[in-house]
């Protein structure tokens, strides 16, 4: 059996090597390193894939979130509601812009932001909601958009982990993750489902005016060289990263299908185990999780319910099985974001999840031998 990797980017590269190498060589020969034709080509291709009017590339996913909030004109003191159970980048940019982060609990099954908790958190100071499509599955966007419309709020989708996923509305209509809110933000970090070979990110919107504002923000506030019309930042996707993404984009759906196939095999192996909770399907999802297009499995995350998560993690390390614990400490308990407003009882689900979740190897190159080895080691340990 070949060595198990949490993410196998080497194997994935081998499949697209000729295209990537040729594209990068052209950039080196032409010296079109910044804002070259590869960036514009990738932008257009991603707009077509997502069926959205505007894709604005930027330097990374964290920048994308910050630029989205800048583009919407959020002001210091404005409250922004987001999930407690996620990576810190989401709340980090809120704090950096001197906005007020308001953390709320998540759903037990999907790990995504709890709509009822969002509604309870809305105040006259609330200006935006940032649902995080955690681990590759959309939050309840239909409910969130209705709630936002009632309260005149912006919705910024944190789509760093769910590019390629579809959201199914109650009437059966489908839409790509990241294209439903007023603006979507994503990351092209190498381990993402659509990842480059460095840092990269993008914003998505159908709003022409907002797109124009953001195009200025990402380029030092310039629409014309040396004329600065808005306060901006320096956040650009370089040509080499765009070339890598262009090579991968035609394969994205197949990459997601391979992840779903691996997830399906994991879930079948763990089915019925008394101490394992496998990923659950979100609202309006067709079929069961891993058998439809609602989840792209950026992570395959289990819940270990018998208090043995940490012991299992140690065992997997000893058996040569990599794993991830996303996330070991909720944001409301992080020193940087602690606040007297937060009470333990407001985060019942999150406080439980951080004790139970563990993510298994998940990538396009997983084979049956590896999956069988991983699942056997987990079941044997929990049954011993």
KEPA-902967 format. One line per field, with one value per residue (C-alpha): residue in three letters; x, y, z. Coordinates in steps of 0.25 Angstrom, whole numbers, plus 2048, in hexadecimal, padded with zeros to 3 digits. Layout:
BEGIN
r = c(ALA_...)
c1 = c(X_...)
c2 = c(Y_...)
c3 = c(Z_...)
REM end
This chain:
BEGIN
r = c(UNK_UNK_UNK_UNK_UNK_UNK_UNK_UNK_UNK_UNK_UNK_UNK_UNK_UNK_UNK_UNK_UNK_UNK_UNK_UNK_UNK_UNK_UNK_UNK_UNK_UNK_UNK_UNK_UNK_UNK_UNK_UNK_UNK_UNK_UNK_UNK_UNK_UNK_UNK_UNK_UNK_UNK_UNK_UNK_UNK_UNK_UNK_UNK_UNK_UNK_UNK_UNK_UNK_UNK_UNK_UNK_UNK_UNK_UNK_UNK_UNK_UNK_UNK_UNK_UNK_UNK_UNK_UNK_UNK_UNK_UNK_UNK_UNK_UNK_UNK_UNK_UNK_UNK_UNK_UNK_UNK_UNK_UNK_UNK_UNK_UNK_UNK_UNK_UNK_UNK_UNK_UNK_UNK_UNK_UNK_UNK_UNK_UNK_UNK_UNK_UNK_UNK_UNK_UNK_UNK_UNK_UNK_UNK_UNK_UNK_UNK_UNK_UNK_UNK_UNK_UNK_UNK_UNK_UNK_UNK_UNK_UNK_UNK_UNK_UNK_UNK_UNK_UNK_UNK_UNK_UNK_UNK_UNK_UNK_UNK_UNK_UNK_UNK_UNK_UNK_UNK_UNK_UNK_UNK_UNK_UNK_UNK_UNK_UNK_UNK_UNK_UNK_UNK_UNK_UNK_UNK_UNK_UNK_UNK_UNK_UNK_UNK_UNK_UNK_UNK_UNK_UNK_UNK_UNK_UNK_UNK_UNK_UNK_UNK_UNK_UNK_UNK_UNK_UNK_UNK_UNK_UNK_UNK_UNK_UNK_UNK_UNK_UNK_UNK_UNK_UNK_UNK_UNK_UNK_UNK_UNK_UNK_UNK_UNK_UNK_UNK_UNK_UNK_UNK_UNK_UNK_UNK_UNK_UNK_UNK_UNK_UNK_UNK_UNK_UNK_UNK_UNK_UNK_UNK_UNK_UNK_UNK_UNK_UNK_UNK_UNK_UNK_UNK_UNK_UNK_UNK_UNK_UNK_UNK_UNK_UNK_UNK_UNK_UNK_UNK_UNK_UNK_UNK_UNK_UNK_UNK_UNK_UNK_UNK_UNK_UNK_UNK_UNK_UNK_UNK_UNK_UNK_UNK_UNK_UNK_UNK_UNK_UNK_UNK_UNK_UNK_UNK_UNK_UNK_UNK_UNK_UNK_UNK_UNK_UNK_UNK_UNK_UNK_UNK_UNK_UNK_UNK_UNK_UNK_UNK_UNK_UNK_UNK_UNK_UNK_UNK_UNK_UNK_UNK_UNK_UNK_UNK_UNK_UNK_UNK_UNK_UNK_UNK_UNK_UNK_UNK_UNK_UNK_UNK_UNK_UNK_UNK_UNK_UNK_UNK_UNK_UNK_UNK_UNK_UNK_UNK_UNK_UNK_UNK_UNK_UNK_UNK_UNK_UNK_UNK_UNK_UNK_UNK_UNK_UNK_UNK_UNK_UNK_UNK_UNK_UNK_UNK_UNK_UNK_UNK_UNK_UNK_UNK_UNK_UNK_UNK_UNK_UNK_UNK_UNK_UNK_UNK_UNK_UNK_UNK_UNK_UNK_UNK_UNK_UNK_UNK_UNK_UNK_UNK_UNK_UNK_UNK_UNK_UNK_UNK_UNK_UNK_UNK_UNK_UNK_UNK_UNK_UNK_UNK)
c1 = c(800_805_807_7FA_7FA_7F0_7F0_7F8_7FB_807_7FE_7F4_7FF_804_7F7_7F7_806_808_7FD_802_811_80E_806_810_81B_813_812_821_824_81A_81D_80E_80F_804_7F6_7FA_7F1_7F0_7E9_7DF_7DD_7DB_7D1_7C9_7C9_7C5_7BA_7B4_7B6_7AF_7A4_7A7_7AA_7B6_7C2_7CD_7DA_7E2_7EE_7E8_7DB_7DD_7DF_7D2_7CA_7D0_7CE_7C0_7BD_7C4_7BC_7AF_7B3_7B2_7B7_7BE_7B4_7AA_7A7_7AA_7A4_7AC_7AE_7B6_7BB_7C4_7D2_7D6_7D8_7C9_7C9_7D7_7D3_7C7_7D0_7DA_7D0_7CC_7BE_7B7_7B8_7AB_7AE_7A2_7A1_7A0_797_79A_799_79F_7A9_7A4_79E_791_786_77E_78B_78D_77F_781_78E_788_788_787_796_796_79A_79F_79F_7AB_7A6_7B2_7B0_7B8_7BF_7B9_7AA_7A1_79A_78B_78C_77E_77A_786_782_774_778_782_777_76E_778_77F_78D_798_79C_7AB_7AD_7BA_7BC_7CA_7C7_7BB_7BE_7B7_7AC_79D_793_785_779_76C_766_771_779_788_793_7A2_7A7_7AD_7A3_796_79A_79D_7AB_7B3_7C2_7CB_7D9_7E2_7EC_7F3_7EB_7DD_7D4_7D9_7E7_7F3_801_802_7F8_7EC_7DE_7D2_7C4_7B7_7AB_7A0_7A0_7A6_7A9_7AE_7B8_7BD_7C0_7C7_7D0_7D5_7D7_7E0_7E9_7EC_7DF_7E3_7DA_7E4_7F3_7F7_7E9_7E4_7D5_7D2_7DA_7E0_7EA_7F5_7EE_7F0_7F0_7FE_7FE_805_7FA_7F0_7F6_7F6_7E7_7E4_7EA_7E2_7D4_7D0_7D2_7CB_7BE_7C6_7CE_7C2_7BC_7C9_7C7_7B9_7BC_7C7_7BD_7B2_7BC_7C0_7B1_7AD_7B9_7B5_7A6_79E_7AB_7A6_7B1_7B2_7AA_7AC_7AA_79B_794_78F_781_77B_787_783_786_790_79D_7A8_79E_799_7A0_79D_7AA_7B8_7C0_7CB_7CC_7C6_7C3_7BD_7B8_7BD_7B3_7B9_7C3_7CF_7D2_7DF_7E3_7DF_7E7_7F3_7F1_7EF_7FD_803_7FD_802_7F4_7F4_7E8_7E4_7DC_7D4_7D2_7D8_7D4_7C7_7C9_7C2_7CC_7D8_7E0_7DF_7D0_7CB_7C0_7B8_7AB_7AD_7A8_7AB_79C_79B_7A5_7A0_7A2_7B0_7B5_7B1_7B7_7C5_7C6_7C1_7C5_7D0_7D3_7D8_7E1_7D9_7DE_7DD_7E8_7E2_7E1_7D9_7E5_7E8_7D9_7D8_7E4_7DF_7D1_7D6_7E0_7D5_7CB_7D5_7D9_7CB_7C6_7D2)
c2 = c(800_80E_818_81E_82D_837_83E_838_844_83D_832_83C_844_838_838_846_848_84A_855_85C_85C_861_86D_870_870_87A_883_883_885_891_896_899_896_8A0_8A1_89A_894_887_88E_894_886_87F_88A_889_879_87A_884_879_86E_875_87C_889_897_89B_893_89C_895_899_895_88B_887_890_89C_898_898_8A6_8AC_8A7_8AF_8BB_8BB_8BA_8C7_8C1_8CB_8C9_8C5_8BE_8B0_8A4_896_889_87B_878_86B_86E_873_880_887_88A_892_897_8A0_8A5_8AA_8AF_8B9_8BD_8B7_8AF_8A0_899_88A_880_871_867_85B_84E_846_84F_857_864_870_86F_877_879_87D_887_88D_88E_896_8A1_8AF_8BD_8BD_8B0_8B3_8A5_896_88E_87F_876_86A_861_854_855_857_863_869_86C_876_877_87A_883_88C_88D_891_89B_8A1_8A3_8AA_8B2_8AA_8A7_898_895_886_880_876_872_864_861_866_85C_859_85B_861_85B_865_85F_861_858_863_862_86C_86C_86E_87C_882_884_88F_89D_899_88C_88B_87F_87A_873_86E_861_857_85D_855_85F_863_86A_868_874_87E_883_887_88D_894_891_89A_89D_8AC_8B5_8C1_8B8_8B1_8BE_8C3_8B6_8B7_8C4_8BF_8B4_8BD_8C8_8CF_8D2_8D1_8D9_8D8_8E2_8E7_8E1_8E2_8D9_8D4_8C7_8BC_8B5_8A7_8A1_892_890_88A_87E_87A_87E_874_869_86C_86C_85E_859_860_856_84A_851_849_83C_83F_842_834_82D_833_82F_821_820_826_81C_811_817_818_80A_804_80C_80B_806_808_80C_816_81C_827_828_835_838_83F_84D_853_851_847_83C_82E_82B_832_82E_829_837_844_84C_848_849_843_84D_846_838_83B_830_832_828_828_81F_829_822_82C_830_822_81E_82A_825_816_81B_822_816_80E_818_81E_82D_834_842_848_854_85B_858_865_86D_87C_881_87B_880_88A_894_893_891_89A_89B_89A_88C_881_872_86F_877_86D_860_859_85F_85C_84D_84D_851_845_83B_83F_839_83A_82E_82F_834_837_833_828_81F_811_805_7FF_80C_80E_800_801_80E_809_7FC_803_80C_801_7F8_803_807_7F8_7F4)
c3 = c(800_7FC_808_80C_80B_811_803_7F7_7EE_7E8_7E2_7DD_7D7_7CF_7C8_7C3_7C2_7B3_7B3_7C0_7BC_7AE_7B3_7BE_7B3_7AB_7B6_7B9_7AA_7A9_7B7_7B9_7C8_7CD_7C7_7BB_7B0_7B9_7C4_7BA_7B4_7C1_7C6_7BA_7BB_7C9_7C6_7BC_7C6_7D1_7C8_7CE_7C8_7D0_7D5_7DB_7DE_7EA_7F2_7FC_803_80F_806_7FF_80B_810_802_802_80E_809_7FC_804_80B_819_824_832_83C_832_837_82E_832_82F_834_840_83A_82F_82C_832_824_824_831_82F_824_82C_837_82E_828_836_833_83F_83D_843_844_844_845_83A_836_83C_82F_824_82D_826_82C_833_82D_83A_841_836_838_847_845_83C_842_83C_83A_832_824_81E_820_81C_81A_819_810_819_814_806_809_808_814_813_809_805_814_816_809_80E_81C_816_80D_818_820_815_817_80E_80C_80A_806_80C_801_804_806_7FC_7EE_7E4_7EE_7EA_7F3_7F1_7F4_7F9_7EB_7E5_7DF_7E0_7E1_7E3_7F1_7F3_7E8_7F1_7FA_7F7_7F6_7F7_7FB_7F9_7FB_7F1_7FC_7F6_7FF_7FA_7F0_7E6_7EB_7E5_7E8_7F2_7F7_7EF_7F1_7EA_7EC_7E4_7E2_7D9_7DD_7D3_7DC_7E7_7DD_7D8_7E6_7E9_7DD_7E2_7F0_7EC_7E4_7EE_7EB_7DD_7D0_7C9_7CC_7D7_7D9_7E6_7E7_7F3_7FF_7FA_7FC_7F4_7F2_7E4_7DF_7D8_7CA_7CE_7D8_7CE_7C4_7CE_7D1_7C3_7C1_7CD_7CA_7BF_7C9_7D5_7D4_7D2_7DE_7E6_7E1_7E6_7F3_7F4_7F0_7FB_805_801_804_811_815_811_819_826_824_830_83A_847_84A_83C_835_827_81F_81D_812_813_811_803_7FF_7F6_7FA_805_808_7FE_7F4_7EE_7EA_7F7_7FD_7F7_804_805_812_816_825_82F_83D_847_852_85D_862_85B_850_855_858_84A_844_84C_847_838_839_83E_832_828_825_824_82A_82D_838_833_83C_84A_851_84D_849_855_85E_856_85E_852_851_85F_863_870_867_864_86D_86D_86C_85F_858_85C_84F_84C_85A_858_849_84D_856_84C_83D_836_827_81F_812_807_7F9_7EA_7EB_7F6_7F3_7F8_7FF_807_80B_80F_818_81E_821_827_830_835_837_83E_848_84C_84D_856)
REM end
